[in-house]
Amino acid sequence: MAARAYWQGQIRLALVSIPVEIYSATKSGAAVSFKQIHEPTGKPIHYEKVVTGVGPVDTDEIMKGFEYEKGEFVLLEQDEIDAVKLESKKTLELTQFVDADEIDVLYYEKPYFVVPADDLAEEAFIVLREALRSTRKVGLGQLAMRGREYIVSLKPCGRGMVLETLRYADEVHKAQGYFRDIADDKPDADLMDLAEALIAKKTAKFDPAGFHDRYVDALKELVEHKKQAKGRKIIEDDSDEKPGKASNVVDLMAALKKSMGQAGGAAKTPAKAAAKKPAAEKPAAEKPATKRAPAKKRA
């Protein structure tokens, strides 16, 4: 395999140990990067390691220090840090299994591919993979990588498995602090019908290739315009794109109806909405003639 393993060790389940290798499952996108430039000379800015009252220093004179009191440090060399004994540096012990939907999406951090380290490990690897798949469970454990210990989850992915690092509880904000002021009201039934119809119309199979970073495209276009402008400042007018704020339910109803029209094609009334609201029970005359009728009334 061409890529370099991010971690090598073993997965342990009771008395069974499976040698594995872990590879990063993600990569950096095609982001536009900028450098800081000294405008008068047009030259890039560089950074130096400096000590107050001393000036620039060599990198071999730099150590890691932990500040235990204000201005007081314990100095540690890298080999001392590397020598810290932690079993999870080389062993991922699966200590618990849970349903996948029990883990809130807020806790997931970064995914990694997990593969057997050699042919001898493959049989046990497949058994664990298929056991997780058949029970619909996710394995949990802890793993030390790159200077810290993570909570991790393990689940099947095609012929292999995916390990995902998870955030600790104290790394996640409590949602109640942000959501407590949102009203707990029941939405208007007609608005719900329109919203459900709009969702149904736009529902499709997820295809990540169908999305791309439009901000990167816009920055590249700006760079090209700036090159041709020979230093002239370029700022696009976005005054026409300021979002409006709906003032009442009538505005929301009109916006949903307009959205249905922009979605394209004939609207399909959700089965649930059709069952609870037969057309005969709600005459068309109740809605203004100038407005477009909801999807379920055109069925």
C-alpha positions in Angstrom: 0.0 0.0 0.0 1.5 3.3 -1.1 0.2 5.4 1.8 2.0 5.4 5.1 0.1 4.0 8.1 -1.0 6.6 10.6 -0.9 4.0 13.4 0.1 0.3 13.7 -0.9 -2.0 16.5 -3.6 -4.4 17.4 -7.3 -4.5 18.1 -8.1 -6.7 21.1 -11.4 -8.2 21.9 -11.2 -10.3 25.1 -8.4 -12.9 24.3 -8.4 -12.2 20.6 -5.8 -9.8 19.2 -5.9 -8.6 15.5 -2.8 -6.8 14.1 -4.1 -3.8 12.1 -2.9 -0.7 10.3 -4.8 2.6 10.3 -4.8 5.1 7.5 -6.3 8.6 7.3 -9.6 8.5 5.4 -9.6 12.2 4.5 -7.4 14.6 2.6 -7.0 18.3 2.3 -9.2 19.9 -0.3 -8.1 22.2 -3.1 -8.0 25.3 -0.8 -6.6 28.6 -2.0 -3.7 29.5 0.4 -2.4 33.0 1.0 1.0 34.2 2.2 1.6 37.4 4.2 3.4 39.9 2.0 5.4 43.0 2.9 3.6 45.5 0.6 6.4 48.0 0.1 8.9 45.3 -1.1 6.5 42.6 -2.3 8.5 40.0 -0.4 7.0 37.3 1.9 7.0 37.6 5.7 9.0 35.0 7.6 8.8 34.0 11.3 11.6 33.4 13.7 11.8 31.7 17.1 12.8 34.5 19.4 13.4 34.8 23.2 12.6 38.1 24.9 15.9 39.8 25.7 17.9 37.2 23.7 16.6 37.4 20.1 16.5 34.6 17.5 17.4 31.1 18.8 18.3 27.7 17.2 15.7 25.0 17.1 18.0 22.5 18.9 17.9 24.9 21.9 14.1 24.6 22.2 12.4 22.2 24.7 8.8 21.6 25.7 7.8 23.1 29.0 4.7 22.8 31.2 3.8 25.9 33.2 2.9 24.7 36.7 3.0 28.2 38.2 3.1 31.7 36.6 6.5 31.9 34.9 7.6 28.5 36.3 8.1 25.6 33.9 9.0 21.9 34.0 11.1 21.2 30.9 10.7 17.9 29.1 12.7 16.4 26.2 10.8 14.7 23.4 12.2 11.2 24.2 10.9 11.6 27.8 7.4 12.3 26.5 7.7 9.4 24.0 8.7 7.0 26.8 5.4 7.5 28.7 3.9 4.0 29.1 0.3 3.7 27.8 -1.1 0.4 26.6 -3.4 2.2 24.1 -0.3 3.3 22.2 -0.1 -0.1 20.6 -3.5 -1.7 21.5 -7.0 -0.7 20.9 -9.1 -2.7 23.4 -12.8 -2.8 22.5 -14.4 -2.4 25.9 -18.0 -1.6 25.0 -20.5 -2.0 22.1 -23.4 0.4 21.4 -26.0 1.1 18.7 -24.6 3.5 16.2 -27.5 6.0 16.7 -26.6 6.2 20.4 -23.6 8.3 19.6 -24.5 12.0 19.0 -23.1 13.4 15.8 -21.4 16.2 17.8 -18.9 13.6 19.2 -17.6 12.4 15.9 -14.3 14.0 14.9 -12.2 12.3 12.2 -12.4 9.0 10.3 -9.6 6.5 9.5 -9.5 3.3 7.4 -8.6 0.1 9.3 -7.1 -2.9 7.5 -5.5 -6.1 8.6 -1.7 -5.8 9.0 -1.0 -9.2 7.2 -2.7 -12.3 5.8 -2.6 -14.1 9.2 -4.7 -11.3 10.7 -7.3 -11.3 7.9 -9.5 -14.1 9.2 -10.0 -12.6 12.7 -10.5 -9.2 11.1 -13.3 -10.5 8.9 -15.0 -12.2 11.8 -15.0 -9.0 13.8 -16.2 -6.9 10.9 -19.1 -9.3 10.1 -20.0 -9.6 13.8 -20.3 -5.8 14.1 -22.3 -5.7 10.8 -24.8 -8.5 11.8 -25.4 -7.1 15.3 -25.5 -3.5 14.0 -23.2 -2.4 16.8 -20.3 0.0 17.0 -17.2 -1.0 19.1 -15.8 1.6 21.5 -12.3 1.8 23.0 -9.4 4.2 23.6 -6.3 4.8 21.4 -3.2 6.9 21.8 -2.0 8.7 18.7 0.2 11.7 18.1 0.5 12.9 21.6 -3.0 12.3 23.0 -5.4 9.5 23.8 -8.7 9.4 22.0 -12.1 7.7 22.5 -12.6 5.8 19.2 -15.5 4.0 17.5 -15.1 1.0 15.2 -17.6 -0.1 12.5 -17.7 -2.0 9.2 -17.1 -0.2 6.0 -17.2 -2.3 2.8 -14.5 -5.0 3.0 -12.7 -3.1 5.8 -13.6 -1.1 8.9 -13.6 2.6 9.8 -12.3 4.0 13.1 -13.5 7.4 14.1 -12.0 9.5 16.8 -14.6 10.9 19.2 -14.6 14.1 21.4 -14.6 13.8 25.1 -17.7 15.0 27.0 -15.9 18.1 28.2 -15.1 19.1 24.6 -18.7 19.4 23.6 -21.0 22.3 24.5 -24.4 21.4 25.9 -27.1 22.1 23.3 -29.6 23.3 25.9 -27.7 26.5 26.4 -28.3 27.4 22.7 -31.8 26.0 22.2 -33.6 26.9 25.4 -35.1 30.1 23.9 -36.6 28.4 20.9 -40.4 28.0 21.2 -41.8 24.5 21.6 -44.9 25.3 19.5 -46.5 22.9 17.0 -46.2 24.2 13.4 -49.2 25.1 11.3 -50.5 21.9 9.5 -50.7 23.6 6.1 -47.1 24.9 6.4 -46.0 21.4 7.4 -47.7 19.9 4.4 -45.9 22.3 2.0 -42.5 21.8 3.8 -42.8 18.0 3.6 -43.8 18.2 -0.1 -40.8 20.4 -0.8 -38.5 18.0 1.0 -40.0 15.0 -0.9 -39.4 16.8 -4.2 -35.7 17.5 -3.4 -35.0 14.1 -1.9 -32.2 12.2 -3.8 -29.4 9.7 -3.1 -26.4 11.4 -1.5 -23.6 12.0 -4.0 -20.6 13.9 -2.5 -19.2 14.4 -6.0 -22.2 16.6 -6.7 -20.8 19.3 -4.3 -17.7 21.4 -4.6 -16.2 24.3 -2.8 -17.6 27.3 -4.6 -15.7 29.7 -2.3 -12.4 28.3 -3.8 -13.7 28.9 -7.3 -14.7 32.5 -6.4 -11.3 33.2 -4.9 -9.5 31.8 -8.0 -11.7 34.0 -10.1 -10.9 37.0 -7.9 -7.2 36.3 -8.3 -7.5 36.3 -12.1 -9.5 39.5 -12.1 -6.9 41.1 -9.7 -4.0 40.1 -12.0 -5.8 41.8 -15.0 -6.8 44.8 -12.9 -3.1 45.6 -12.2 -3.5 46.5 -8.6 -7.0 48.1 -8.8 -9.2 47.2 -5.8 -12.0 44.8 -6.7 -15.1 44.5 -4.5 -18.3 42.9 -5.8 -21.6 44.4 -4.9 -23.7 41.9 -3.0 -26.5 44.3 -2.0 -29.1 42.3 -4.0 -28.4 39.1 -2.1 -29.2 40.3 1.4 -31.7 37.8 2.9 -35.2 39.0 3.7 -36.9 38.2 7.0 -40.4 36.8 6.9 -42.7 38.9 9.0 -45.6 36.4 9.5 -47.1 33.1 8.5 -48.5 34.4 5.3 -45.0 35.3 4.1 -43.7 31.8 5.0 -46.6 30.2 3.2 -45.9 32.3 0.1 -42.2 31.5 0.3 -42.9 27.7 0.6 -45.2 27.8 -2.4 -42.7 29.8 -4.4 -40.0 27.3 -3.4 -42.2 24.4 -4.7 -42.4 26.2 -8.1 -38.7 26.7 -8.2 -38.0 23.1 -7.4 -39.3 22.2 -10.9 -41.7 19.5 -12.0 -45.1 18.5 -10.7 -45.4 18.5 -7.0 -46.3 15.3 -5.2 -48.4 15.4 -2.1 -46.8 13.4 0.8 -48.9 10.3 1.5 -49.3 11.2 5.1 -50.6 14.7 4.3 -53.0 13.3 1.7 -54.4 10.8 4.2 -55.1 13.2 6.9 -56.4 16.1 4.7 -58.6 14.8 1.8 -59.1 17.4 -0.9 -62.9 17.5 -0.4 -62.5 18.7 3.2 -60.7 21.9 2.2 -62.2 23.9 -0.7 -59.9 25.6 -3.0 -61.8 28.9 -2.4 -60.2 29.2 1.0 -56.9 30.2 -0.7 -56.4 33.5 -2.7 -57.0 32.8 -6.4 -53.8 34.7 -7.3 -51.6 32.4 -5.3 -50.4 29.0 -6.4 -52.2 26.1 -4.7 -50.2 23.7 -2.5 -48.9 20.6 -4.1 -51.5 18.3 -2.5 -54.4 20.3 -4.0 -53.0 19.9 -7.6 -52.8 16.1 -7.3 
